[in-house]
Structure formats: structure tokens, C-alpha cells
Amino acid sequence: ADSTYMPVSAKASMLSARVVTTKGGETEWADMRAALDALDTEARSRVADLSAYHSIAYSQAQAGFESDLGYGMDEAAQLRPLVKVHPET
């Protein structure tokens, strides 16, 4: 999910390409519903009630980016449920 590091998480995500390069520019989407469905009953019950802190500053630092780039870098880490089922989908 996008923007889980923000105080209010996004309702949806969308990708739009106006100009597509012939080299590079790879983007990946993960089917989290399929990932959850692939878990056995025991694994599902272990993660059902877990939460995790989401921090863009932390994840960007792990990727080697500097923390003063904006884009929510100054937001405090947000505690989110590890498994969240969207009420409309």
C-alpha cells in the first residue's frame, strides 16, 4: 500500500505513465491479497493481530537515499496493522 507512513493512509493507489522510456523505468506491484491467501492457517493466525511501524525515512535510508528530500520524510513513523482488509474491496 502506498503512503502507509503518512498519518492517514491512502484509500487506493494508481499508476499512470505519460511518457514511457524504452530502457529502465521498471515498476512493480505486489498482489497482497494473493500473498495473504497463500499463507497457511497457522501463519495467518500468527500475523492477524500484529502491527508494524511504517517510516519512509527508514526505508529510504535503507535504500541509500538522504533523509532531507521531503516527501513525508519528516513524518513520525505510523503504527499500522500488518494485515488490513479494505472494507470496500
HELIX and SHEET records of a PDB file:
HELIX    1   1 MET A   32  ALA A   38  1                                   7    
HELIX    2   2 THR A   41  VAL A   47  1                                   7    
HELIX    3   3 ILE A   56  GLN A   62  1                                   7    
SHEET    1   A 2 SER A  51  HIS A  54  0                                        
SHEET    2   A 2 GLN A  78  PRO A  81 -1                                        
END                                                                             
